Amino acid sequence: MQCEDIHVRDMATRMKVEVDKYWDGYSVVFAFANILDPRYTLACMKWSYKIFDELTYLAKTNHIVNQLYRLYNEYANENASTGAQAMQLPWM
């Protein structure tokens, strides 16, 4: 932090630690909710993850998409009698 005011710099440093802690432990379940909410999309999630951490956003979003497909396929396999069909990832 480059602010000359020591109090503001200290507060900003502490806030950055909290934000970094939150984004390091990103929530797959929260991401699922975001993707499935009709007001948001997977593209919106990728964009917001990229803003916070450009170095790891692709790995995080790919992990979330893989987990979402895995969850859906598990549901589809358990409910095959209802007509649910398993899906493959587009890059598989």
TALIN-V381159 format. One record per residue. RES is the residue in one letter. SS is DSSP state (@ for helix, = for strand, . for the rest). PHI is phi in radians with two decimals (999 if undefined). D_CENTER is the distance of its C-alpha to the mean C-alpha in Angstrom with 1 decimal. Layout:
RES,SS,PHI,D_CENTER ; RES,SS,PHI,D_CENTER
//
This chain:
M,.,999,26.7 ; Q,.,-1.99,29.8 ; C,.,-1.24,31.1 ; E,.,-1.31,34.7 ; D,.,-1.28,34.5 ; I,@,-1.09,33.9 ; H,@,-1.22,32.6 ; V,@,-1.15,30.0 ; R,@,-1.07,29.0 ; D,@,-1.12,28.7 ; M,@,-1.12,26.6 ; A,@,-1.12,24.3 ; T,@,-1.12,24.0 ; R,@,-1.14,23.2 ; M,@,-1.14,20.6 ; K,@,-1.10,18.9 ; V,@,-1.06,19.0 ; E,@,-1.15,17.3 ; V,@,-1.11,14.4 ; D,@,-1.08,14.1 ; K,@,-1.11,14.3 ; Y,@,-1.13,11.5 ; W,@,-1.31,9.0 ; D,@,-1.17,10.6 ; G,.,-1.79,9.9 ; Y,.,-0.92,6.2 ; S,.,-1.75,6.4 ; V,@,-1.13,5.8 ; V,@,-1.12,8.3 ; F,@,-1.07,7.1 ; A,@,-1.13,4.3 ; F,@,-1.02,7.6 ; A,@,-1.05,9.7 ; N,@,-1.12,8.3 ; I,@,-1.15,8.8 ; L,@,-1.41,12.1 ; D,.,-1.22,13.4 ; P,.,-1.05,16.0 ; R,.,-1.41,15.6 ; Y,.,-2.21,12.2 ; T,.,-2.50,11.1 ; L,@,-1.07,8.8 ; A,@,-1.08,10.6 ; C,@,-1.12,9.9 ; M,@,-1.12,6.1 ; K,@,-1.05,7.3 ; W,@,-1.07,10.0 ; S,@,-1.21,8.5 ; Y,@,-1.14,6.6 ; K,@,-1.14,10.0 ; I,@,-1.08,12.0 ; F,@,-1.42,11.0 ; D,.,-2.72,11.2 ; E,.,-1.14,12.9 ; L,.,-1.32,13.9 ; T,.,-2.04,10.8 ; Y,@,-1.07,8.2 ; L,@,-1.13,9.8 ; A,@,-1.10,9.8 ; K,@,-1.16,6.2 ; T,@,-1.21,5.5 ; N,@,-1.11,8.9 ; H,@,-1.07,8.3 ; I,@,-1.13,6.0 ; V,@,-1.09,8.8 ; N,@,-1.04,11.4 ; Q,@,-1.16,10.7 ; L,@,-1.15,10.8 ; Y,@,-1.10,14.0 ; R,@,-1.06,15.3 ; L,@,-1.11,15.1 ; Y,@,-1.09,16.8 ; N,@,-1.11,19.4 ; E,@,-1.08,20.2 ; Y,@,-1.08,20.9 ; A,@,-1.09,22.9 ; N,@,-1.16,24.9 ; E,@,-1.30,25.9 ; N,.,-2.07,26.8 ; A,@,-1.04,28.5 ; S,@,-1.19,31.6 ; T,@,-1.59,30.0 ; G,.,1.70,29.3 ; A,.,-1.17,25.5 ; Q,.,-2.08,24.9 ; A,.,-1.18,22.5 ; M,.,-2.12,20.5 ; Q,.,-1.85,19.9 ; L,.,-1.11,17.1 ; P,.,-1.01,18.5 ; W,.,-1.69,18.8 ; M,.,-1.63,20.5
//
